[in-house]
Amino acid sequence: MFNSIRKLAMALGIVLVGVVAVPRLKASDEDKKVTMTFSAPVEIPGNRILAAGTYVFKTAPGSQNIVIITNADGTKPIAMMLTQPDFWTTIPEKVNVHLGEHRAGAPPAVKSWTYPGDQYGFGFVYPETNEAK
């Protein structure tokens, strides 16, 4: 029973972070540039943790599947990673961020995000783990 309560608490925690990690939107169609503010730490591929704060997510020049993450003013690159298309059944009017668990004990992972008006988002690729879920 304790294990069930723990799993429920973890799931609710992930949902709560998803609610409070609402991105603030500034968008640019050409490079799909958006500014996101997270109120709690989140994980990105490569076992990297982004501290609570503001970050810029955008596509690399000439590519629609490479995403670059920088600090809030775009002066410090944090990560550049390959993404895969992530189909959404409805076309979002604003940025949507999908958070989920990747590694036990780590903050919620950014699984994907969508640009306003696009039905295909950017799905981050995480390695498979054998850790407890």
ABEGO torsion letter per residue (X at the ends): XAAAAAAAAAAAAAAAAAAAABBBBBBBAAAGBBBBBBABBBBBBGGBBBBBEBBBBBBBBGBAABBBBBBAAGABBABBBBBBBBBBABBBABBBBBBBBABBGBBBBBABBBBBGBABBBBBBBBBBABBX
